[in-house]
Amino acid sequence: MDITLMRTFLEVAASGSFVHSADKLFVTQSAVSLRIRRLEEQLGHALFTRSKAGAELTPEGEAFSAYALSLVKIWEEARQQIGVPEGFTKAITIGAEHSLWSRCGFRWIDEMQARTPSLSIRAELGTPDRLTRFLIEGVIQAALTYLPQIRPGIRVEKLFEEDLVLVAGWPEPDLTVMDDRYVMVDWGPEFVQAHAIDLPDLRSGKTLALGALATDFVVGRGLAAYLPARTAAPYLDAGQLHLVPDAPIFPYAIWLVWREDMDDEIKQCARAALTKVVAGAVSVQEDVIEELEQASDDEIEILGQLDEQ
């Protein structure tokens, strides 16, 4: 059983494209084509109908999908169980987007380890697409993401609304006077659209689709940008960043996504640990928003809803 062939098949089936699958698997298109051809030769049936529009599953391919997914899942379960280090009784692999590791993911690991010392924990980094694929294949059992994708056998639950706030690297910043010191951090299409409508004069020649990773860039160069309140908090306390009074905030939901077939004991531990972590994150965020309210002359508005008020 060649798991690489199974993973490649599932990726092509999900994306409907050999080209897109090659990008996601970090291989060439010819490598993807070769793997699928080898799998088809082993099964004795064509699994995809190729065309300029992409790749569509044949009836045989549709029938094989469930088996391929089961084989990958069984392989991952076996690999993880066999790989449990000596002295540990169970294992969990979790994933998160980059922006969610520093203030939530790492603390989630700490809290799970504190509650269940015999639990072996592995962490994965990924985009929403990659995390979803890992969940489907059983590589990870739970993940934190801003953009959840609903799939059979996977549960999605909103954890809390993360407030993005406008901060600047200089004292007493003014929303109307940013000059060329503002950096556009791309927090997704909804944020970009709301920003364009409500803050048309706040432009930048620099756009960073890096999430919270942009924080170091902003702080190190004394710039301004929209960042998560919980991420900005320690820099605000240290005087390295400053809240921009009267700037609207943008609520950005964080979601927990997990496999429905997770071990019950591990699930209870993971959820209880995450509940505590979220409570701490919300508390930090509330402190930042309260500080912003005190510094502002008017009631804090929501980016994307200014025209509705």
N, C-alpha and C positions, 0 to 999 in steps of 0.2 A: 504493500500500500504506500503510494507516494503522496504524502500530505501536501507537498508543494503543488502538485497537479490539482488536487482538490481545492486548495485555496485559490489558485488561479482561475479555475472553473467558476467558483462562487463569485469572484470579483467581476469576471466578465458577465456573468448572469445578472449581477446587481447593477452594473453600469451600462450594460448593453453596448459596450465599445471596447475593442482591443486596445485602442490608443489610450483611452482614459484608464483602463486597467493597468497598462504598462506604467503610466505615471504614478499611480497609487502603489504599485508593487515595486517601484524603483528598478525596473528592468526595461529592456528594449521591447518594441512591439513584436519583433521577430521571435523573441524569447517566449512571449505570451502565445503567439501562434503555434510555436513548436510544442509547447506544453499541452495545449488543447488538442493538437493533432495526435500527440502520443496517447492522450487519454481516450480519444475517439478510436484509435487503433486498438487499444486494450479492450474497449467495450464493444467494438464492432459496429458502432452506430455514430452517425453525425449528431453532435450535441447542439450545434448552432447553425443557423442559416445566415451566411455572410452577405452583406450588401453595402452599398455606399452609405446607407443610413446607419449602419452599425451591425450588431450581432443580436439575433433573436433566437431564443431557445426553440429547438425542435420538440415535438412531443416526447421523444426519448430523453432530450435534455431536461424537460420539465419533470419527467418521472425520476431522473437521476438526482435532481437538486436536493430532495429530502435525504437521500442516502449520503450524498457528499457532505451535507451539513452535519449529519449524525456522525459520520466518520471523523470529521475534523473535531467535533465536540468531544467525542470519546478519546481521541488522541490527546487533546489538551487536558482533559480530566486525568488521564493516566500520567501524562508528563508532569503535571503539577503535583499529583499525589505521590508519585515516586520521588519527586524532587524535594519533598518536605524534609528539612534538615533534622538531624538527630536531636531529640529533646523537644520537638514540636509535634503536636498531634493533628493539627489541621492547617489549611492554607487558604489564603484569599489573594487574588490579584485585582487591584483597583486601578482606575485610570482617571485622568483629568486633563483638561486643556491647560496650557502653560499658565495663563493668568489665574487659574484656580488652585495652583499648587502652593504658592508661598504663604497665603493666609488661611487656607482651608485644608488642602490636601495633606500637607505635612502634619498638621495638627490632628487630622483625622487618623493618620497612622499612629501618632503618639497616643491618642486616646484609646484606640483599639488595642494597642500593645499593653497599655496600662490595665485595661479591663480583662484581657485574655492573654497573659504572657506566653501561653503555649501556642498562640496563633502565629504562623509564618505569613509574612506580608510581602507582596511584590507590587511595585508601582510601575505604571506605564504612562507615557506622555503621548498625546495625539490630538489631531483635529477631530471635530465632531464626526466626520465620515469614518476616520480610522477607528475611533472609539466604538462607533456603532458596529463596524465590521468585527472588531475584537469581541464585542458582546455577543454577536450572533454566532461566532465561531467558538465561543467559550474560552477565549484567551483571557478575558477579564470577566469578573462577575458583577462589578458595579463601577459607575463612573460619574464624574461631575462635569457638566457641560452647560454652555449658554444656549446651544442649539440642539435640543434633543430630537431624535428621529424615532418615530413609532414603528416598531416591527413586532411580528408575532413572537410571543414568548418573552417579551421585554416590557417592563413596567417603567412608567415615567412619573415623577413626582416633583412638583415645584418646592424648592427649599426656602428661598426668600428672594425679595427684590433687592438687588445690589444697586445702590445709588452711585451714579457717576457724577462727580462734582468738578467744577472748573477750578483749577489751582494754578498758581504762578510762582516762579522762583525768585520773586522780589517782593519787598514789603509794600503794603497798601496798594494792591493792584486795582485797576479800574477796568470794568468790562468794556467801556467805550474807547479805551486807549491801550491797545495791545501792540500796535505797530507791527513789526515783523517778528515778534517774539512768540506768537502763537503757533502751536503744532497741532495738526489735525490727526487725532488717533482714531482710526477706523474701527468702530465697535459694531459694525454690521449695517445692513441696508436700512433698517428702521431708524437707527441713530443718525446715519448720514442724511437721510431724507428729512428728519425732524430738524437737524442742525441747519440744513440748507434753507428751510422755510422760516425758522424762528430766529436764526442768527446769520442772516445773509451777509452782514458786514464783517463777520469774523472768519476771515479767509487765511489760508496758509499755502506756501509753496512747498511745504513738507507734509506728506501724509504717511503715517506709520500704521500698518496693519499688523501690529505686534502685541496688542492687548496691554496688559500690565507690564510687559517687558519694556515698554516705552518709558517707564518711570525713571530709570537710571539716565536715559538720554535727556529727559526733561530737567531732572534735578541737576545733573552735571553741567548743563549749559544755561541754567537760569531761564528756562523757557516756561510757557504756559500750555496747559492741555487739560482735557477731560480725563480723569482717572477715577478708579473705584475709591470711594470714601475710606474703606478699610485699608486699602493699599497706601493711600496718601497719609493716613493718620500718624504713623511714626515720623514722617518727614515734617508734618505740621507741628508736632510736638517739639521737634528739634530746630524749628525755625528755618528749615531748608525750603519748605513750600508754604504758601499762604493762600487761603480761600479767597475767591473773587466775589465780593459782595454783590447781591442781587442777581447773580448768574443762575439761570434755571438748572435744575438737576434732571438726570435721565435714569429712570428705574430700569434695570437690566436683570431679568430673572435668571437665577441659577437653578439648575435642575439636577436631580439625582435619577440616574437610569440604572436599572439592575435586572439581572436575569430572574425570571420567576422560579426557576428550579434551584436557586441558591440553597445551600444547606441552612436549615432553620436556625440552628445555634449560631452560625456565623452571621446570618442575616440580622439576628437580634443584636448581636454585638456591634456590627457595623452601623446599624441604624441608631442605636443608643449613643454610640460614640459621636456620630455625625450630628445628632440633635444637640449635644453639648457644644460642639464646635460652632454650629450655626448660631446658637444663643450668644456665644462670645463675639462672633463676627457682627451680629445685629447690634449688640451693645456698643461696640466700637463705632459702628456706622451712625448710630443714634447720637452719639457724642459729637461727631463731626457735623452732622446736620444741625444740631442745636447751636453749635458754634457759628455755623453759616447764618442761621436765622438771627442770631444776636448781632452779627456784623452787617446785616442787610437792613435797608430802610423799609422795604416792602416784603410782603409775604412771598416765600420761595415758590416759584412756578415750576411746572413740569415741561421739559423740552418736548415739543410735539403736541402740546395741548394749549399753548399760549393763545392760539386763534379761537379756542373754544371757550375761553373765559371772558 
